[in-house]
Amino acid sequence: MFAVDDYANILRDARPLIDVRSPVEFHRGAVPGAVNLPLLTDDERDAVGKTYKAQGHEAAVALGHQLVADDTKASRIAAWRAFADEHPQALITCWRGGLRSQIAQGWLADAGIDLPRVAGGFKALRQFCLHTIQSAAAARRFVVVGGRTGSGKTHVVRAAPAYVDLEAIANHRGSAFGGFPTPQPPPVTFENAVAVALLKLSPDEPVVVEDESRTIGRLAIPATLYSAMQHAPIVLLDVDDAGRIDNIFREYVVDSHDPEPHLTTALSRIERRLGGVRYRELAALMDAAFRADAPRRADAHRLWIRRLLEYYYDPMYDYQLAGKKDRIVMRGNPHEVVDYLRACAAETTG
């Protein structure tokens, strides 16, 4: 039964992975392409672990085979087989590429399906991801796209030849109002996905990222990567207030499902920073916008958005930008910034 250790290609190609770790292990962290089809459930793994501590390795293995037998064993093999039939290039992994993935590999072989396992398992993939981030932070050239809230930084980043969309990976738009209905990934999963995004880029082109705080929602950008971003040149988007307000209205109201509860909750989270008077003003304007008749609704929303920028976002961003002015190498409208980023990439690869 063979194993593969070409971690770069496994991750870069998003090879389908049968991750046979228990659900609780998987939910702590995984890599892109992995699907959790456990050998042991959480309760079964807990029982095996207790037996190992009390009676040793052989007793624990015997209990595992006892727990996963007959119909239970058949159903788990069937799940792995169905995945393998759909993904012939799949690999098998567990925590360290040891007994659990070997058992799954053997049972599948008995069923006529030969799949390799990942040498070193998830632990080896995780270490490779951490090394990838550290290496990229040390060796790659980064360019940061900055600009006030609503400038359309994400769209500009995605128009660059080589970019990492940290907010998409984090499933959060990076501000008090930036959450989505779906949860953010676990920190380990986030970091692994960042590593994979870096692996997929050409090694010569500058990596374009959005100007971010240390955290995106509840997730921290890896320290070495954040340090590289903090020393990278900045290209600054200049977009007028009307354009920014329209962008925010479209993203947070028009394109959002049931935006009212999310926006009112987000506003309450910054009440202390706004102060009581401004918070109550914004809360009243927001409530009026959601109650407004259809012909007046858009303008009513634009009013509270304008006040939110004036009271909260713009002063905060301008203060932060004051400490970065020496890093600004270019500023312009979105088209000019995209042209600049593409020219930078062409110079590097030409």
Buried (B, 14 or more C-beta within 10 A) or exposed (E): EEBBBEBEEBBBBEBBBBBBBBBEBBBBBBBBBBBBBBBBBEEBBEBBBEBBEEEEEEEBBEBBEEBBEEEEBEEBBEBBBEBBEEBEEBBBBBBBBEBBBBBBBEBBEEBEBEBBBBBBBBBBBBEBBBEBBBEBBEEBBBBBBBBBBBBBBBEBBEBBBBBBBBBBBBBBBBBBBBBBEEEBBBBBBBBBBBBBBBBEBEEEBBBBBBBBEEEBBEBBBBEBBBEBBEEBBBBBBBBEBEBBBBBBBEBBBEEBEEBBEBBEEBBEEBBEEBEEEBBEBBBEBBBBBBEBEEEEBBEBBBBBBBBBBEBBBBEBBEEEBEEBEEBBBBBBBBEBBBEBBBEBBEEBEE
